[in-house]
Structures are given as structure tokens and as C-alpha cells.
Amino acid sequence: MKKIATLLVFLGTTTCHVMAQEINIDSLLKVADEAVKVADKNPKDGLKQIYAAEALTNYALNDKRDFGRAEIYTNRALDIAKKQKVLKDTLLGKTYTMIANTNLAEGSYSNACDYYEMAIDAYEKELGRYSPSTIYARLVGGRIIMLVEPDMRRGFIHLLKAFFDNETAPGGKPITNLDYLNSYFSLAMEQMIAAHTSSQRFGVPIVQKDQKTYMIVQTRDWHIGQPLVNWLAPNMLRSQEERDAHLGEDIIIADNGKLIALTKEEGKNIRFDLPSFQQKGQSHELTISPGSFILYLDPDSYKKILHDYEELKKNKKE
């Protein structure tokens, strides 16, 4: 229920708006009935079909929402939209959004995510990447997908693109006050950091030294026992003079399970070099040169190395 409540702001009726005024259910039902009558009199008008579906499923109707009847008008709109040789009136985008909202309300989250992305694609195809409507659809869809999809990257990509496209659009910002919603982007970034931190719990860097592969157990800014997150950023934020002065310090590596504390001079030979890569023709694999990468250990192997590391640090203190 908490997840659904969070989504209300994206479904056209914010919770604060609902609380600020008395909802007259009978009045909303009359609006829905009138929209249905108009849609029935104009069966070839796709927008009127969507308006009817939206009126029948207005969130403020609560248990009076009629998804069964709404499906009739949504299907009519979808049929009309798919027959358009040239997309117009954002009918296809509105229809896919309606289907997404219905799936969301019914708890079919996977289908909802698919249809939000289809809506985004429809808006972009009709109006272009930098249209305010496209950016808005990407912003709304991306945030909802982040809330219901276990893999947060899926929704984050759309949120990131919404803010990026608005910032880089030719001729100025299509949505002039989108910056006021930067809290959404900040929240999404924090969610991604949390998800990334969890995914890196058992990650360790693998590096090359003297044409041999080693596992890094400790650097100046990180050591095993911590998720492999923010282990490079502190050094990136230092000046070049600071980097040079401390190059090679505090490095401990593992060689076939044996931990070795390097001297500063030995540590200078450690490099985290990204491997080069290329695709051969249409091959399903890349040709990758030797270089550094992240190894994800199983929990037991990780605990073993962590135990050895803690023993090494303990013995050094003694």
C-alpha cells in the first residue's frame, strides 16, 4: 500500500490535492458517464475514448473505479492509434500510459513498466526527443519504474535522460522549471548508490603487476570488508600533487590466497588499467586485452580473505 500511495502523484491526483478538498464521488461518476456518452457517440475519435477511460478510472473514485468498462475505451483508442499512418494527437502515447496506469493499479508491475516505456517511445517518435511531453513522459515513467521494478537501473536511465535532455535541448530548456524537481533526481541517485553498494558487497579489484594478476585487498582509501564503492573517487578528487606524493601507499594484495603488504615503491607498480576491447564483425563476444577488472567472490571465499586480512592487520599492530 505504501508503494501505491507513493505513486499517486504521478497518476494525476496528488495526495495533497485529494486532502485539500472534499471529493464528490457522485459528481465524478457523472463526469465519467458524460465522457462515456461522448465517446460512444464518437467511436472513431481516439482522444474521446481515452478521456472516457481516464474518467472511469479516476483515482479519486476509489472503489468506484471501473477498469472493466475503461478497458473497452482503451482498446478502441489503441486500435485507432495503431492505424494512424502518422502519429498525431499523442494518442498512442496517451493510450499506452493509460494501459500502464491500469496495470499499475492492478498490481501488474512488470506489464506497467513495459507500457510506460512504450508510451515514452511513442511520444518521442511523434514529437521528438526534446519535446516537453516526451521529457515529461520519461520523467513520470522513469520514476514509477524505479519504484516498482527490482532493478532500479531500468527506471533510472529514463530519469537521467529526462533531466539530461531538458538541460541539453537545442534552443533552451523545453520545461523551464524542471530544475525545481531536482529532488527527484537526487533521490533517484541515492537509490542507485544504495543499490550499487549492495551489488558490490563481495567485489574486489583484480590488477596487473609485472604481467601477473593480483587481487587488491587494501588501498589508501578502501579495504576488503567494505563494499567496493567510492574506492576510486577520493583519489580522483585529490590534486595531481597529492596523488603523486602518496602513490603506492598502503597497498595490500593477494597472491594465490597469500596476503602481501607492498612497500610504497612496490605499490607504484600497481595499476588499475582498463582493458581495451573491440567487436569482431557481428560476433556475440568482444576481443578484450589483458587488464584490470572486478571479481565478485562467493560469500565464503570473501569471508576467508577478510579473516586473513583482519589477522594481518592485527599482527601488524602487535
C-alpha positions as CSV (number, residue, x, y, z in Angstrom):
1,M,0.0,0.0,0.0
2,K,2.8,2.4,0.8
3,K,4.3,1.8,-2.7
4,I,0.9,2.6,-4.4
5,A,0.5,5.7,-2.2
6,T,3.8,7.0,-3.3
7,L,2.7,6.7,-6.9
8,L,-0.4,8.8,-6.6
9,V,1.4,12.0,-7.5
10,F,2.1,10.5,-11.0
11,L,-1.4,9.4,-11.7
12,G,-2.9,12.8,-12.0
13,T,-4.2,13.2,-8.4
14,T,-1.7,14.2,-5.7
15,T,-2.4,13.2,-2.2
16,C,-2.2,16.8,-1.0
17,H,-4.8,17.8,-3.6
18,V,-7.1,15.0,-2.5
19,M,-6.8,16.0,1.1
20,A,-7.3,19.7,0.4
21,Q,-10.9,19.3,-0.8
22,E,-13.9,17.1,-0.4
23,I,-14.2,14.6,-3.2
24,N,-17.8,14.4,-4.5
25,I,-17.9,10.9,-5.8
26,D,-21.3,11.4,-7.4
27,S,-20.1,14.3,-9.3
28,L,-17.1,12.4,-10.6
29,L,-19.3,9.5,-11.6
30,K,-21.5,11.9,-13.6
31,V,-18.4,13.2,-15.3
32,A,-17.4,9.7,-16.2
33,D,-20.9,8.9,-17.5
34,E,-20.8,12.0,-19.7
35,A,-17.4,11.1,-21.0
36,V,-18.6,7.7,-21.9
37,K,-21.6,9.1,-23.7
38,V,-19.4,11.4,-25.8
39,A,-17.0,8.5,-26.6
40,D,-19.9,6.3,-27.7
41,K,-21.2,9.0,-30.0
42,N,-17.7,9.4,-31.5
43,P,-16.3,5.9,-31.8
44,K,-13.6,7.0,-34.3
45,D,-12.3,9.8,-32.1
46,G,-9.4,8.2,-30.2
47,L,-8.9,11.0,-27.7
48,K,-12.6,10.9,-26.6
49,Q,-12.1,7.2,-26.0
50,I,-9.1,7.8,-23.8
51,Y,-10.9,10.6,-21.9
52,A,-13.7,8.2,-21.1
53,A,-11.2,5.5,-19.9
54,E,-9.4,8.1,-17.7
55,A,-12.7,9.4,-16.2
56,L,-13.8,5.8,-15.4
57,T,-10.5,5.1,-13.6
58,N,-10.0,8.5,-11.8
59,Y,-8.1,7.6,-8.6
60,A,-10.4,9.8,-6.6
61,L,-13.3,7.4,-7.3
62,N,-11.6,4.8,-5.1
63,D,-13.5,1.6,-5.2
64,K,-15.9,3.0,-7.7
65,R,-13.3,2.9,-10.4
66,D,-14.5,0.8,-13.3
67,F,-11.5,-0.8,-15.0
68,G,-13.7,-3.3,-16.9
69,R,-15.6,-0.6,-18.7
70,A,-12.5,1.5,-19.1
71,E,-10.8,-1.3,-21.0
72,I,-13.4,-1.1,-23.7
73,Y,-12.5,2.5,-24.5
74,T,-8.8,2.0,-24.1
75,N,-8.9,-0.8,-26.6
76,R,-10.8,1.4,-29.0
77,A,-8.2,4.1,-28.6
78,L,-5.4,1.7,-29.1
79,D,-7.0,0.3,-32.3
80,I,-7.4,3.9,-33.7
81,A,-3.8,4.9,-32.7
82,K,-2.2,1.8,-34.3
83,K,-4.0,2.6,-37.6
84,Q,-2.5,6.1,-37.8
85,K,0.0,6.2,-40.6
86,V,1.5,9.2,-39.0
87,L,1.2,9.5,-35.2
88,K,-0.9,12.5,-34.1
89,D,-2.6,14.0,-31.1
90,T,-0.2,11.9,-28.9
91,L,-3.0,9.3,-28.9
92,L,-0.6,6.3,-28.9
93,G,1.4,7.7,-26.1
94,K,-1.7,8.6,-24.0
95,T,-3.2,5.1,-24.7
96,Y,0.0,3.3,-23.6
97,T,0.1,5.5,-20.5
98,M,-3.5,4.6,-19.7
99,I,-2.7,0.9,-20.1
100,A,0.4,1.3,-17.9
101,N,-1.6,3.1,-15.2
102,T,-4.2,0.4,-15.2
103,N,-1.7,-2.3,-14.8
104,L,0.0,-0.4,-12.0
105,A,-3.3,0.0,-10.2
106,E,-4.0,-3.7,-10.5
107,G,-0.5,-4.7,-9.3
108,S,0.8,-5.9,-12.6
109,Y,4.1,-4.1,-12.2
110,S,6.1,-5.8,-14.9
111,N,3.4,-5.0,-17.6
112,A,3.1,-1.5,-16.3
113,C,6.8,-0.9,-16.7
114,D,6.7,-2.2,-20.3
115,Y,3.8,0.1,-21.2
116,Y,5.4,3.2,-19.6
117,E,8.4,2.6,-21.8
118,M,6.2,2.1,-24.9
119,A,4.5,5.4,-24.1
120,I,7.8,7.1,-23.9
121,D,8.8,5.7,-27.2
122,A,5.5,6.8,-28.8
123,Y,5.9,10.4,-27.5
124,E,9.4,10.5,-28.8
125,K,8.5,9.1,-32.2
126,E,5.7,11.6,-32.6
127,L,7.1,14.7,-31.0
128,G,10.9,14.2,-30.9
129,R,13.3,13.6,-28.1
130,Y,13.3,17.1,-26.7
131,S,9.6,17.7,-26.7
132,P,8.3,18.8,-23.2
133,S,5.7,16.0,-23.5
134,T,8.4,13.4,-24.2
135,I,10.6,14.6,-21.3
136,Y,7.5,14.7,-19.0
137,A,6.6,11.1,-20.0
138,R,10.1,10.0,-19.4
139,L,10.2,11.7,-16.0
140,V,6.9,10.2,-14.9
141,G,7.5,6.7,-16.3
142,G,11.1,6.6,-15.1
143,R,10.2,7.4,-11.5
144,I,7.4,4.9,-11.4
145,I,9.5,2.2,-12.9
146,M,12.2,2.9,-10.2
147,L,9.6,2.4,-7.5
148,V,8.2,-0.9,-8.7
149,E,11.0,-2.6,-10.8
150,P,13.5,-4.5,-8.7
151,D,16.3,-3.5,-11.0
152,M,16.5,0.3,-10.4
153,R,18.7,0.9,-13.4
154,R,15.7,0.5,-15.7
155,G,13.9,3.5,-14.3
156,F,17.0,5.5,-13.5
157,I,18.0,5.5,-17.2
158,H,14.8,7.3,-18.0
159,L,15.1,9.8,-15.2
160,L,18.6,10.6,-16.0
161,K,17.7,11.1,-19.7
162,A,14.8,13.3,-18.8
163,F,16.9,15.8,-16.9
164,F,19.8,15.5,-19.3
165,D,17.7,16.1,-22.4
166,N,16.0,19.0,-20.8
167,E,19.4,20.5,-19.9
168,T,20.9,19.9,-23.3
169,A,17.9,20.6,-25.6
170,P,18.7,22.9,-28.6
171,G,17.3,26.4,-28.1
172,G,16.9,26.3,-24.4
173,K,15.1,24.2,-21.8
174,P,11.8,22.7,-23.1
175,I,10.5,22.5,-19.5
176,T,11.7,25.8,-18.0
177,N,11.1,24.9,-14.3
178,L,12.2,21.3,-14.3
179,D,15.2,22.2,-12.0
180,Y,12.7,22.7,-9.2
181,L,12.2,18.9,-9.3
182,N,15.9,18.1,-8.9
183,S,15.0,16.4,-5.6
184,Y,13.6,13.6,-7.7
185,F,16.9,13.2,-9.4
186,S,18.8,13.4,-6.2
187,L,16.5,10.7,-4.6
188,A,17.0,8.5,-7.7
189,M,20.7,8.9,-7.5
190,E,20.7,7.9,-3.8
191,Q,18.6,4.9,-4.6
192,M,21.1,3.9,-7.3
193,I,24.0,4.4,-4.9
194,A,22.3,2.2,-2.4
195,A,21.5,-0.5,-5.0
196,H,25.1,-0.3,-6.3
197,T,26.5,-0.6,-2.8
198,S,24.5,-3.7,-2.2
199,S,25.6,-5.2,-5.6
200,Q,29.3,-4.6,-4.8
201,R,29.3,-6.2,-1.4
202,F,31.6,-9.0,-2.4
203,G,33.6,-7.2,-5.2
204,V,37.4,-7.0,-5.2
205,P,39.7,-5.3,-7.8
206,I,41.9,-7.5,-10.0
207,V,45.0,-5.8,-11.2
208,Q,48.1,-6.4,-13.2
209,K,51.7,-6.2,-11.8
210,D,54.7,-7.3,-13.7
211,Q,52.5,-9.2,-16.1
212,K,50.9,-11.1,-13.3
213,T,47.4,-10.9,-11.9
214,Y,46.7,-10.0,-8.3
215,M,43.7,-9.3,-6.1
216,I,43.8,-5.9,-4.3
217,V,42.8,-6.3,-0.6
218,Q,43.6,-2.8,0.6
219,T,44.3,0.6,-1.0
220,R,44.8,4.0,0.7
221,D,41.0,4.6,0.6
222,W,39.4,1.2,0.7
223,H,39.9,-2.3,2.1
224,I,38.1,-5.7,1.9
225,G,35.2,-5.8,4.3
226,Q,33.7,-2.7,2.7
227,P,31.5,-2.8,-0.4
228,L,33.6,-1.8,-3.4
229,V,32.0,1.6,-3.6
230,N,33.7,5.1,-3.6
231,W,37.1,3.4,-3.7
232,L,38.4,5.5,-6.6
233,A,36.6,8.8,-6.1
234,P,38.7,10.1,-3.2
235,N,41.8,9.8,-5.3
236,M,40.1,11.5,-8.2
237,L,39.3,14.4,-6.0
238,R,42.9,15.0,-5.0
239,S,45.2,17.3,-6.8
240,Q,47.8,15.8,-9.0
241,E,50.5,16.8,-6.5
242,E,48.7,14.8,-3.8
243,R,48.3,11.8,-6.0
244,D,52.0,11.8,-6.8
245,A,53.0,12.2,-3.2
246,H,51.0,9.3,-2.0
247,L,51.3,7.0,-5.0
248,G,51.8,3.3,-3.9
249,E,51.0,3.8,-0.2
250,D,49.0,1.3,1.9
251,I,48.5,-1.3,-0.8
252,I,48.0,-5.0,0.2
253,I,47.5,-7.6,-2.5
254,A,46.6,-11.3,-2.5
255,D,48.7,-13.8,-4.5
256,N,47.0,-17.2,-4.6
257,G,45.5,-16.5,-1.2
258,K,48.7,-15.2,0.4
259,L,48.4,-11.6,1.5
260,I,51.3,-9.3,0.8
261,A,51.8,-5.8,2.1
262,L,53.7,-3.8,-0.5
263,T,56.2,-1.1,0.1
264,K,55.4,2.3,-1.3
265,E,57.9,1.7,-4.1
266,E,56.4,-1.7,-4.9
267,G,52.9,-0.2,-4.8
268,K,53.8,2.3,-7.5
269,N,53.9,-0.6,-10.0
270,I,50.3,-1.5,-9.3
271,R,48.0,-0.1,-11.9
272,F,44.2,-0.3,-12.4
273,D,44.3,-0.3,-16.2
274,L,41.1,-0.6,-18.1
275,P,41.3,-3.2,-20.8
276,S,40.8,-2.2,-24.4
277,F,38.1,-4.1,-26.4
278,Q,36.6,-4.4,-29.8
279,Q,34.0,-6.4,-31.6
280,K,34.9,-8.7,-34.5
281,G,32.2,-8.4,-37.1
282,Q,28.9,-9.4,-35.7
283,S,30.3,-11.7,-33.1
284,H,28.5,-12.1,-29.8
285,E,31.8,-11.8,-27.9
286,L,34.3,-9.0,-27.6
287,T,38.0,-9.3,-28.0
288,I,39.4,-7.9,-24.7
289,S,43.0,-7.2,-24.0
290,P,44.5,-8.1,-20.6
291,G,43.8,-5.5,-17.9
292,S,42.0,-4.8,-14.6
293,F,38.5,-5.9,-13.7
294,I,36.2,-6.5,-10.8
295,L,35.9,-10.0,-9.4
296,Y,32.8,-11.0,-7.5
297,L,33.6,-13.6,-4.9
298,D,31.2,-16.1,-3.3
299,P,30.5,-15.2,0.3
300,D,32.6,-18.0,1.8
301,S,35.7,-17.1,-0.2
302,Y,35.2,-13.4,0.6
303,K,35.0,-14.2,4.4
304,K,38.2,-16.3,4.2
305,I,40.2,-13.4,2.7
306,L,38.6,-10.9,5.0
307,H,39.6,-13.1,8.0
308,D,43.2,-13.3,6.8
309,Y,43.2,-9.5,6.2
310,E,42.0,-8.8,9.7
311,E,44.6,-11.2,11.2
312,L,47.3,-9.5,9.2
313,K,46.3,-6.0,10.4
314,K,46.0,-7.4,14.0
315,N,49.5,-8.9,13.8
316,K,51.0,-5.6,12.4
317,K,49.6,-3.7,15.4
318,E,51.1,-6.2,17.8
